[in-house]
Amino acid sequence: MAAFRTNKNGIMTSPATVPSAIQFDISAKHNGRTYRIYVHMPDQAAPQRGYPVLYVMDGSYFFCAAAMQAKFLAAEYGPLLVVGIGYPSFQNKDVDVMRVMDFTSAAPEGELTKGVAKYMETELQTERIAYGGCEEFFGFIKNELEPTLAAMYHTDRNNISIFGYSLGGLFCLYTLFHYPSAFRSFAAGSPSIWWNDKQVIQALPVMRQSVESGQVSPRVLITVGSLEQSTDRVPTPRFMARERVEALVRDVRAIDNARELAADLMAIRGKNKYSVEFHMFEGETHGSAVGATISRVISFVLRG
């Protein structure tokens, strides 16, 4: 039961809750880390095949918005079980260090990536951030979390989707290129394609062969904000020269990389229901595009 307290104005208060949602922690065998799992249960009864499922990366940040958007769109598109994957700590420093490890496939290489890594380390005031844990994180999702949810809810194991934003979008693309049959739909919002000189797309040729041969037919959504390459819309941290900030924005090529990758994916001649969508949100920066992206992701997943 939620604890009530009386504030200085004599008003009884208690922690806010998300309707029809629960949370629980899982200690992952794959990497020894503890994850906080958030689940939003639809109001409607499960379809005969079970609830479609959406995994939301950075659940500590994005679960609430995704859950409420799914609730609003349920009458139009049908129910969706929204599952946020986050961490027990709510401190930004702790969350950011954990997510960097889970969403990257290798330690920084190249001038750009090392520059961004140094930026993150300085921002988080930590001497060293660990990288390269995405394979273990993927193993946790598929081999530990997915069976746990299937035992708790009537889920459709053939209709599970994944959404990630920024570095979470990089992880989403990693799973798409290495495990294109792992999920029905892949939604990458403003993905960090630039990481390690665009290392993530090195596996694209193998994924292309699988799609063109008809072995897999994933649905893919890539989004980005129209102001993500605008150097004047990015704040200057106190520990970083303005010129360096502007150089990083130009080198990251958020819009160009997203658009180019979407075009490459659209050029693949897939079979069955293979499809790719790209959307750029006008007037939105990397930070402000989150809300619009989540709304688009929910409708995209439910249309699949």
Residue pairs with C-beta under 8 A, 6 or more apart in sequence:
2 14
2 15
2 17
3 14
3 15
4 12
4 13
4 14
5 12
5 13
5 14
6 12
6 13
7 13
18 38
18 40
18 63
18 64
18 67
18 68
19 71
20 40
20 41
20 42
20 43
20 71
21 38
21 39
21 40
21 41
21 63
21 67
22 38
22 39
22 41
23 36
23 37
23 38
23 39
24 36
24 37
25 34
25 35
25 36
25 37
25 88
26 34
26 35
26 37
26 140
26 144
26 145
26 148
27 33
27 34
28 34
28 35
28 136
28 140
28 144
29 140
29 144
30 136
30 137
30 139
30 140
30 143
30 144
31 133
31 136
31 137
31 139
31 140
33 98
33 102
33 140
34 87
34 88
35 85
35 86
35 87
35 140
35 145
36 59
36 60
36 86
36 87
36 88
37 59
37 83
37 84
37 85
37 86
37 145
38 59
38 63
38 67
38 82
38 83
38 84
38 85
38 86
39 81
39 82
39 83
39 84
39 149
39 152
39 153
40 63
40 66
40 67
40 70
40 71
40 81
40 82
40 83
41 81
41 153
42 51
42 70
42 71
42 74
42 79
42 80
42 81
43 71
43 74
43 79
44 74
44 78
44 79
45 79
46 79
46 153
46 154
46 155
47 78
47 79
47 156
49 156
49 158
49 159
50 153
50 154
50 155
50 156
50 157
50 159
51 79
51 80
51 81
51 153
51 154
51 155
51 156
52 78
52 79
52 80
52 81
52 155
52 156
52 159
52 160
52 161
52 184
52 301
52 302
52 304
53 80
53 81
53 82
53 83
53 149
53 155
53 156
53 159
53 160
53 161
54 66
54 70
54 80
54 81
54 82
54 83
54 160
54 161
54 162
54 163
54 297
54 298
54 301
55 83
55 85
55 141
55 145
55 160
55 161
55 162
55 163
55 183
56 62
56 63
56 66
56 82
56 83
56 84
56 85
56 163
57 85
57 99
57 103
57 162
57 163
57 164
57 165
57 168
57 171
57 172
58 84
58 85
58 86
58 95
58 99
58 164
58 165
58 168
59 83
59 84
59 85
59 86
60 84
60 86
60 87
60 90
60 95
61 86
61 95
62 84
62 163
62 165
62 290
62 294
63 82
63 84
63 86
65 290
65 291
65 294
66 82
66 84
66 163
66 294
66 297
66 298
67 82
67 84
69 294
69 295
69 298
70 79
70 80
70 82
70 298
70 302
73 80
73 298
73 299
73 302
74 80
77 299
77 302
77 303
78 302
80 298
80 301
80 302
81 149
81 153
81 155
83 145
83 149
85 141
85 145
86 95
87 94
87 95
87 98
87 99
89 95
89 98
93 124
93 125
93 126
96 120
96 124
97 124
97 126
97 129
97 130
99 167
99 168
100 120
100 129
100 130
100 131
100 167
101 129
101 130
101 131
101 132
101 133
102 133
102 134
102 137
102 171
103 134
103 137
103 164
103 167
103 168
103 170
103 171
104 131
104 132
104 133
104 134
104 167
104 170
104 171
104 195
105 132
105 134
105 135
105 174
105 196
105 199
105 200
106 131
106 132
106 196
106 199
107 131
107 132
108 114
108 116
108 117
108 131
108 196
109 196
109 197
109 199
110 196
110 197
112 194
112 197
112 248
112 251
112 252
113 194
113 195
113 196
113 197
115 244
115 248
115 251
116 194
116 248
116 252
117 129
117 131
119 237
119 240
119 248
120 129
121 127
121 128
121 129
122 237
122 239
122 240
123 237
123 239
134 171
134 174
137 171
138 171
138 174
138 175
138 179
138 182
142 179
142 182
146 157
146 160
149 155
150 157
158 184
159 184
159 304
160 183
160 184
161 183
161 184
161 185
161 186
161 187
161 301
161 304
162 172
162 175
162 182
162 183
162 185
162 186
162 187
163 172
163 187
163 188
163 189
163 294
163 297
163 301
164 170
164 171
164 172
164 187
164 188
164 189
164 191
165 189
165 190
165 290
165 293
166 189
166 190
166 191
166 192
166 286
167 192
167 195
168 189
169 188
169 189
169 190
169 191
169 192
170 188
170 191
170 192
170 193
170 195
170 200
172 186
172 187
172 188
172 191
173 186
173 188
173 191
173 193
173 200
173 201
173 261
174 200
174 203
175 182
175 183
175 186
176 186
176 188
176 207
176 218
176 220
177 200
177 201
177 203
177 204
177 206
177 207
178 203
178 207
180 207
180 210
180 211
180 216
180 218
181 210
181 215
181 216
181 218
183 218
184 218
184 219
184 304
185 218
185 219
185 220
185 221
185 300
185 301
185 304
186 218
186 219
186 220
186 221
187 220
187 221
187 223
187 297
187 300
187 301
188 220
188 221
188 222
188 223
189 223
189 224
189 289
189 290
189 293
189 294
189 297
190 223
190 224
190 225
190 228
190 254
190 258
190 286
190 289
190 293
191 222
191 257
191 258
191 261
192 252
193 200
193 201
193 257
193 258
193 261
194 251
194 252
194 253
194 254
194 257
198 257
201 261
201 264
204 264
207 216
208 268
210 216
211 217
211 218
211 268
211 270
211 271
211 274
212 268
212 269
212 270
212 271
214 270
214 271
214 272
216 274
217 270
217 271
217 272
217 273
217 274
218 274
219 273
219 274
219 275
219 276
219 300
219 304
220 265
220 275
220 276
220 277
221 276
221 277
221 278
221 279
221 296
221 297
221 300
222 258
222 261
222 262
222 265
222 276
222 277
222 278
222 279
223 258
223 278
223 279
223 280
223 281
223 289
223 292
223 293
223 296
223 297
224 254
224 255
224 258
224 259
224 280
224 281
224 289
225 254
225 255
225 280
225 281
225 283
225 284
225 285
225 286
225 288
225 289
226 255
226 280
226 281
226 282
226 283
226 284
227 233
227 283
227 284
227 285
228 249
228 254
228 255
228 284
228 285
228 286
228 289
229 249
229 250
229 252
229 253
229 254
229 255
229 256
230 249
230 285
231 245
231 246
231 249
231 250
233 285
234 245
234 246
234 249
234 285
235 245
236 242
236 245
237 245
254 286
255 280
258 278
258 280
259 278
259 280
262 276
262 277
262 278
263 278
265 276
266 276
266 278
268 274
268 276
273 304
277 300
279 296
281 289
281 292
281 293
284 292
